[in-house]
């Protein structure tokens, strides 16, 4: 798939894989909608991209918060009715200790790594289906295929 001159949402865009995808897609002329929890990093990234703030937009959103996801998706649908694709890249990890289970931490990993993806797709998919065009890519992990030691919640969330 050649991605050029398209409008693309990237979650988890403030660092790592998401930031690098943003750099590469911006060089291909794509209009980007970048989301992450750290707005200052998103703003810095956008200022460095070809087209800058005139071409790209940042949304601060914690994918573990369904209300924030709903608000972000509503804004995206209003501003970008012809969204071409989604790269759902945001993810969080964390260790696991069976002797001191952190239920809140486990829940947080599932909220971001699984439910954040589901919520975003559910809210932004209808226009893609109506147009019968577009794509969705979800960043996963090899941990989703085979659990990693001390990473049971992360592996389970990625498998989901």
Residue pairs with C-beta under 8 A, 6 or more apart in sequence:
1 135
3 25
3 28
3 30
3 85
4 28
4 29
4 30
5 28
5 29
5 30
6 25
6 30
6 31
6 84
6 85
7 30
7 31
7 32
7 33
7 80
7 82
7 83
7 84
7 85
8 25
8 30
8 31
8 32
8 33
8 83
8 84
8 85
8 86
8 87
9 32
9 33
9 34
9 35
9 76
9 83
9 85
9 86
9 87
9 88
9 120
9 124
10 18
10 21
10 22
10 25
10 32
10 33
10 34
10 35
10 87
10 89
11 18
11 35
11 36
11 61
11 63
11 86
11 87
11 88
11 89
11 90
11 116
11 120
12 18
12 35
12 36
12 88
12 89
12 90
12 91
12 139
13 19
13 21
13 22
13 32
13 34
13 35
13 36
13 42
13 45
13 58
13 89
14 34
14 36
14 37
14 38
14 41
14 42
14 45
15 36
15 38
15 41
17 89
17 139
18 34
18 36
18 87
18 89
18 90
19 41
19 45
21 87
21 89
22 32
22 34
22 45
22 49
22 56
23 45
23 48
23 49
25 32
26 32
26 49
26 50
26 51
26 55
26 56
27 50
29 50
31 51
31 55
31 56
31 80
32 46
32 49
32 55
32 56
32 57
33 56
33 57
33 59
33 76
33 80
33 83
34 42
34 45
34 46
34 56
34 57
34 58
34 59
35 42
35 58
35 59
35 60
35 61
35 72
35 90
36 42
36 58
36 60
36 61
36 90
37 60
37 61
37 62
38 60
39 58
39 60
42 58
42 59
42 60
43 58
45 58
46 52
46 53
46 56
46 57
46 58
47 53
49 55
49 56
57 79
59 72
59 75
59 76
61 68
61 69
61 71
61 72
62 68
63 69
63 90
63 111
63 112
63 115
63 116
63 117
63 119
63 120
64 108
64 111
64 112
64 115
64 116
65 111
66 115
66 119
69 116
69 119
69 120
69 123
70 119
70 123
73 119
73 120
73 123
73 124
74 123
76 83
76 124
77 83
77 123
77 124
77 127
81 127
82 127
82 131
83 124
83 127
83 128
83 134
84 133
84 134
84 135
85 134
85 135
85 136
85 137
86 120
86 121
86 124
86 134
86 135
86 136
86 137
87 137
87 139
88 116
88 117
88 120
88 121
88 136
88 137
88 138
88 139
89 138
89 139
90 112
90 116
91 112
91 113
91 139
91 141
91 158
92 108
92 109
92 112
92 113
92 154
93 109
93 151
93 154
94 102
94 105
94 106
94 108
94 109
94 151
94 153
94 154
95 150
95 151
96 106
96 150
96 151
96 152
96 153
96 154
97 150
105 153
106 153
109 153
109 154
109 157
110 153
110 156
110 157
110 160
112 157
113 154
113 157
113 158
113 160
114 157
114 160
117 138
121 136
125 136
128 134
128 136
140 158
141 154
141 155
141 158
143 151
143 154
143 155
143 158
143 159
144 155
144 158
144 159
144 160
145 159
146 155
147 155
147 156
148 154
148 155
